[in-house]
């Protein structure tokens, strides 16, 4: 016998009041609620596929969570109002516009990997590179780096040089606050 599963609304705690108010105002039945939630999920997938280049490295799960964090009530409200074939495209457009507004306020800075080697009493950066796109390429490169006896630290920077400087700054701060290794960072 198939068990009835009630619809669940994935949202962050700070949106619970707004979501409850939307349910009270719209009073959707179970079918309408599930359809609205399904449309939101489809719209998030569509919006992710069309995401800006700045977010190319952002996995779908993180993209969904980011939009749920910043725009869950707005998307849910619109989804409860829309019906028909244009619901998903309109929701995707709305999700994209919320994300564009967020990126205007908080522009992303690229992530750089600083690859370094621990030699005796020092740690020396070998290079800085941007992580490869795609999970398989990402994991393969990490295994290669580790296989070469190197380590990686991720930093936000706009260039290779800035990434190396940021790693130096982070390491200096780490040492200043009593690093467990006591190793200085070689500045090369």
C-alpha positions in Angstrom: 0.0 0.0 0.0 1.4 3.4 -1.0 1.8 5.8 1.8 0.7 9.4 1.3 3.6 11.8 1.6 2.7 15.4 2.4 4.4 18.2 0.5 7.4 19.6 2.3 8.7 23.1 1.7 12.5 23.3 1.8 13.4 26.7 3.3 15.7 28.4 5.7 14.6 29.3 9.2 14.5 33.0 8.6 11.8 32.5 6.0 9.4 30.3 8.1 7.1 33.2 9.0 6.8 34.4 5.5 6.2 30.9 4.2 3.5 30.3 6.8 1.9 33.6 5.8 1.9 32.6 2.2 0.2 29.3 3.0 -2.4 31.2 5.0 -3.1 33.8 2.3 -3.1 31.4 -0.7 -4.6 28.3 1.1 -3.5 25.9 -1.6 -4.8 22.3 -1.5 -2.3 19.5 -1.5 -2.2 19.2 -5.3 -1.7 23.0 -5.8 1.1 23.0 -3.2 2.9 20.1 -4.7 2.6 21.6 -8.2 3.9 24.9 -7.0 6.9 23.3 -5.2 7.6 21.1 -8.3 7.6 24.2 -10.5 10.0 26.0 -8.2 12.4 23.0 -8.4 12.2 22.9 -12.2 12.7 26.7 -12.3 15.8 26.5 -10.1 17.2 23.8 -12.4 16.5 25.9 -15.5 17.9 29.0 -13.9 21.1 27.1 -12.8 21.6 25.9 -16.4 21.5 29.6 -17.5 23.6 30.9 -14.6 26.1 33.7 -15.2 29.7 32.9 -15.9 30.7 34.2 -12.5 28.9 31.2 -11.0 30.1 28.5 -13.4 31.8 26.6 -10.6 28.7 26.7 -8.3 27.2 23.2 -8.1 23.4 22.9 -8.6 22.8 22.0 -4.9 24.7 25.2 -3.7 22.9 27.3 -6.3 19.5 26.0 -5.1 20.4 26.6 -1.5 21.6 30.2 -2.3 18.3 31.0 -4.0 16.3 29.4 -1.2 18.3 31.4 1.3 17.7 34.8 -0.5 14.4 34.4 -2.3 12.3 31.4 -1.1 9.2 33.4 -0.2 9.2 35.4 -3.4 9.6 32.3 -5.6 7.0 30.4 -3.6 4.5 33.2 -3.7 4.9 33.5 -7.5 4.7 29.7 -7.9 1.4 29.6 -6.0 0.0 32.3 -8.4 1.2 30.8 -11.7 -0.4 28.0 -13.7 0.2 26.7 -17.1 3.1 26.2 -19.4 4.7 29.6 -18.7 5.0 29.0 -15.0 8.5 27.4 -15.0 10.1 30.0 -17.4 8.6 32.9 -15.4 9.8 31.4 -12.2 13.3 30.8 -13.7 13.4 34.4 -14.8 12.4 35.6 -11.3 15.1 33.4 -9.7 17.7 34.7 -12.1 16.7 38.3 -11.3 17.0 37.7 -7.6 20.4 36.2 -8.1 21.5 39.1 -10.3 20.4 41.5 -7.5 22.4 39.5 -5.0 25.5 39.5 -7.2 25.2 43.3 -7.6 25.5 43.6 -3.8 28.0 40.9 -3.3 30.1 40.3 -6.5 31.9 36.9 -6.4 35.6 36.7 -6.4 37.1 33.8 -8.1 38.6 30.9 -6.1 42.2 30.1 -6.7 44.1 27.1 -5.5 47.5 27.8 -4.0 49.5 24.7 -4.4 52.3 24.4 -1.9 55.0 22.1 -0.6 56.1 21.5 3.0 59.9 21.3 3.1 61.5 20.8 6.5 60.6 23.9 8.5 59.0 25.9 5.7 56.0 25.8 3.5 56.6 27.1 -0.1 53.9 28.0 -2.6 54.6 26.2 -5.9 51.9 27.9 -8.0 48.4 29.2 -8.0 45.7 28.0 -10.4 42.0 28.1 -10.8 40.3 24.8 -10.0 39.1 22.9 -13.1 35.5 22.9 -13.9 33.5 19.7 -13.4 33.6 17.3 -10.5 35.7 14.6 -12.3 38.4 17.1 -13.5 38.4 18.7 -10.1 38.9 15.4 -8.2 41.5 14.2 -10.7 43.6 17.4 -10.3 43.4 17.1 -6.5 44.6 13.5 -6.7 47.5 14.6 -9.0 48.5 17.3 -6.6 48.4 15.0 -3.6 50.3 12.3 -5.6 53.1 14.9 -6.2 53.4 15.3 -2.4 51.9 18.8 -2.5 48.9 20.4 -0.7 46.3 22.9 -1.7 44.7 25.9 0.0 41.7 27.7 -1.6 41.7 31.5 -1.5 39.5 34.2 -3.0 41.6 36.4 -5.4 41.4 38.1 -8.7 44.7 36.9 -10.1 47.5 34.4 -9.5 49.7 37.0 -7.9 46.9 38.1 -5.5 46.3 34.5 -4.6 49.9 33.9 -3.7 49.9 37.2 -1.7 46.7 36.1 0.1 48.2 32.8 1.0 51.2 34.5 2.4 49.0 36.8 4.4 46.9 33.9 5.7 50.0 31.9 6.7 51.6 34.9 8.4 48.4 35.4 10.4 48.3 31.7 11.2 51.8 31.7 12.5 51.3 35.0 14.4 48.4 33.3 16.3 50.5 30.3 17.3 50.4 27.8 14.5 50.8 24.2 15.6 53.7 23.7 13.1 55.7 26.8 13.9 56.7 26.8 10.2 57.4 30.1 8.5 56.0 30.7 5.0 58.9 31.2 2.5 58.3 34.3 0.4 59.6 33.5 -3.1 
